[in-house]
Amino acid sequence: MPRVLVVEDDPDVRKAVQLGLRHQGHEVLAVGTGEEGLEQLHPFRPDVVVLDLMLPGVSGLDVCRRIRDRDQVPIIIVTAKGDDVDVVVGLEAGADDYVVKPVRARVLDARIRAVLRRQDASVSDAVRPRPESHGDLVIDRAGLAVTNRGEPVALAPSELRLLLTLSASPGRVFSRQQLLEAVWEHSYYGDIRLVDACVKRLRGKLDELGGAPRHIQTVRGFGYRFGSA
């Protein structure tokens, strides 16, 4: 039974999400502040965090960043309709996905199960007997581990899935829509910002934000490709 930590300050929304997710078969702990969410992260050990960005006290954005500083648990942010800036900022802070209020339990359940499948399905995509070396970057598909210049790289589920998808076909250009469907299992074109935000985070973790990226390369007007050099 997946464990879901819900951080939502509106008591009515919090109760509705909690009851809806429990009905969908999840174990749910719901809290009302960012401080409580951070306090419960270690003792509850959630499989997924559902995080409202508009919180009193410690903001949802700060909570997202603090979680990412110490944990790679999947994070799904909740935003108000039309808050595109908040969505992009939240994704760049480390969130794996987002849903828009009013939150429907079935939609949220689908997003939760999709983000959990990214972790489970990565091994079956292309299990190889040995880790792949791409210069200083080493990708171990079987062990779901990545090192760069000999140092482990901590990747969130969407970041790891994106890297595995691109690196499985070096040189092939993937459109944003193709990556959206392969990594996030979304089909709505408006969600391509998930791809761009994840690419930016991944480049940062691979030290590729300055100059021309060696591995996660942009093909202007088309999408992204993986360069093995």
C-alpha positions in Angstrom: 0.0 0.0 0.0 1.7 3.3 -1.1 2.2 5.8 1.7 1.3 9.4 0.8 2.1 12.4 2.8 -0.4 15.2 2.0 0.6 18.8 3.0 -2.4 21.1 2.5 -3.5 24.0 4.8 -7.2 24.1 3.7 -9.0 21.6 6.1 -11.8 20.8 3.7 -9.4 20.1 0.8 -7.1 18.2 3.1 -10.0 16.0 4.3 -11.3 15.4 0.8 -7.9 14.4 -0.6 -7.2 12.2 2.4 -10.5 10.3 2.1 -10.3 10.1 -1.7 -6.8 8.6 -1.7 -7.7 6.2 1.1 -10.6 5.1 -1.0 -8.1 4.5 -3.9 -6.0 2.2 -1.6 -3.3 4.5 -0.3 -2.1 4.9 3.3 -2.4 8.7 3.9 -1.0 11.1 6.5 -2.4 14.6 6.0 -0.9 17.7 7.7 -1.7 21.4 7.5 1.6 23.2 7.5 5.0 22.9 5.8 6.7 22.6 9.2 4.5 19.5 10.0 5.3 18.1 6.6 9.0 18.3 7.1 8.7 16.9 10.6 6.8 13.8 9.4 9.0 13.1 6.4 11.4 10.8 8.3 9.0 9.0 10.7 6.3 8.4 8.1 8.6 7.5 5.3 6.2 8.4 2.4 6.4 6.9 -1.0 5.0 10.2 -2.5 4.6 13.7 -1.1 1.5 15.7 -2.3 2.4 19.3 -1.6 0.3 22.5 -1.8 2.5 25.4 -2.8 0.3 28.0 -1.0 1.0 27.3 2.6 1.2 29.6 5.7 4.6 29.9 7.4 7.1 27.8 5.5 5.9 28.0 1.9 5.3 24.9 -0.2 8.2 26.0 -2.5 10.6 26.1 0.5 9.3 22.7 1.7 10.0 21.3 -1.8 13.5 22.6 -1.8 14.2 21.3 1.7 12.9 17.8 0.9 15.1 17.7 -2.2 18.2 18.7 -0.2 17.9 15.5 1.7 15.6 13.1 -0.1 14.6 12.0 -3.6 11.0 11.0 -2.7 8.6 11.8 -5.5 6.9 15.2 -5.0 3.6 16.2 -6.7 2.8 19.8 -6.2 -0.8 21.2 -6.1 -1.4 24.6 -7.6 -4.3 27.0 -8.3 -5.6 27.1 -11.8 -3.7 29.4 -14.0 -0.7 29.8 -11.7 1.8 28.9 -14.5 4.7 30.7 -12.9 4.2 28.8 -9.6 4.1 25.5 -11.6 7.4 26.2 -13.4 9.1 27.5 -10.2 7.9 24.4 -8.3 9.1 22.0 -11.0 12.5 23.7 -11.1 12.7 23.4 -7.3 12.5 19.6 -7.6 8.9 18.6 -8.0 8.2 15.6 -10.2 4.7 16.4 -11.3 1.7 18.7 -10.6 -2.0 18.8 -10.3 -4.4 21.8 -10.5 -7.1 22.6 -8.0 -9.8 21.5 -7.5 -8.0 18.2 -6.9 -9.9 15.1 -8.0 -8.9 12.0 -6.2 -8.9 9.8 -9.3 -6.6 12.2 -11.2 -4.2 12.5 -8.2 -4.2 8.7 -7.8 -3.3 8.3 -11.5 -0.4 10.8 -11.1 0.8 9.0 -7.9 0.8 5.6 -9.5 2.5 6.9 -12.6 5.4 8.5 -10.6 5.8 5.2 -8.7 5.9 3.3 -11.9 8.8 5.4 -13.1 10.9 3.9 -10.3 9.7 0.3 -10.9 9.7 0.2 -14.6 13.1 1.8 -15.2 14.9 -1.6 -14.7 12.7 -3.5 -17.2 13.2 -0.9 -20.0 16.7 -2.0 -21.0 18.6 -4.1 -18.4 22.2 -4.4 -19.3 24.8 -6.7 -17.8 27.3 -3.9 -17.2 27.1 -0.2 -16.4 27.4 2.1 -19.4 30.2 4.6 -19.6 29.7 7.9 -21.4 32.9 9.7 -20.7 32.8 10.7 -17.0 29.1 9.7 -16.8 28.4 6.1 -15.8 24.8 4.8 -15.9 23.9 1.5 -14.2 20.5 0.6 -15.5 20.1 -2.6 -13.4 21.1 -0.8 -10.2 19.4 2.5 -11.1 22.5 4.3 -10.1 24.4 7.2 -11.8 27.9 8.5 -11.2 29.6 11.5 -12.7 33.4 11.9 -12.4 33.2 9.0 -9.9 30.7 10.7 -7.6 27.2 9.4 -7.1 24.4 11.6 -8.6 21.2 11.7 -6.6 18.3 11.9 -9.0 14.6 12.2 -8.4 12.4 9.6 -10.2 11.5 11.8 -13.1 15.1 12.9 -13.6 16.4 9.3 -13.6 13.6 8.2 -16.0 14.4 11.0 -18.3 18.1 10.2 -18.3 17.5 6.5 -18.9 15.1 7.3 -21.8 17.4 9.6 -23.6 20.6 7.6 -23.0 19.0 4.4 -24.3 19.2 5.8 -27.8 22.3 8.1 -28.0 22.0 10.6 -30.9 18.3 10.1 -31.3 16.2 13.3 -31.1 13.2 13.1 -28.9 10.4 15.7 -29.1 9.1 17.1 -25.9 5.8 15.4 -26.5 7.6 12.0 -26.9 9.4 12.5 -23.6 6.3 13.7 -21.9 4.5 10.5 -22.8 7.5 8.2 -22.1 8.5 9.7 -18.8 5.4 11.2 -17.3 2.7 9.2 -19.1 0.9 12.4 -20.0 -0.5 13.2 -23.4 -1.5 16.9 -22.9 0.8 19.1 -24.9 0.5 21.9 -22.4 2.4 19.8 -19.9 5.7 20.0 -21.8 7.0 22.4 -19.2 7.5 19.3 -17.1 10.1 18.2 -19.7 12.0 21.5 -19.8 12.1 21.9 -16.0 13.3 18.4 -15.6 16.0 18.9 -18.2 17.2 22.0 -16.4 17.4 20.1 -13.1 19.2 17.2 -14.7 21.8 19.4 -16.4 22.4 21.1 -13.0 23.1 17.8 -11.3 25.4 16.7 -14.2 27.3 20.0 -14.0 26.1 21.0 -17.5 24.4 24.3 -16.9 27.4 26.4 -18.2 28.4 26.3 -21.9 27.3 23.6 -24.3 25.9 20.5 -22.5 27.8 17.4 -23.3 25.1 14.9 -22.6 21.6 16.4 -22.5 21.7 18.4 -25.7 19.0 20.7 -27.1 18.0 20.4 -30.8 16.5 23.7 -31.4 13.0 23.5 -32.8 12.8 19.7 -32.2 13.6 18.6 -28.7 16.4 16.9 -26.9 19.0 14.1 -27.5 21.7 12.3 -25.5 25.3 12.8 -26.5 27.6 10.1 -25.3 30.8 12.1 -25.7 
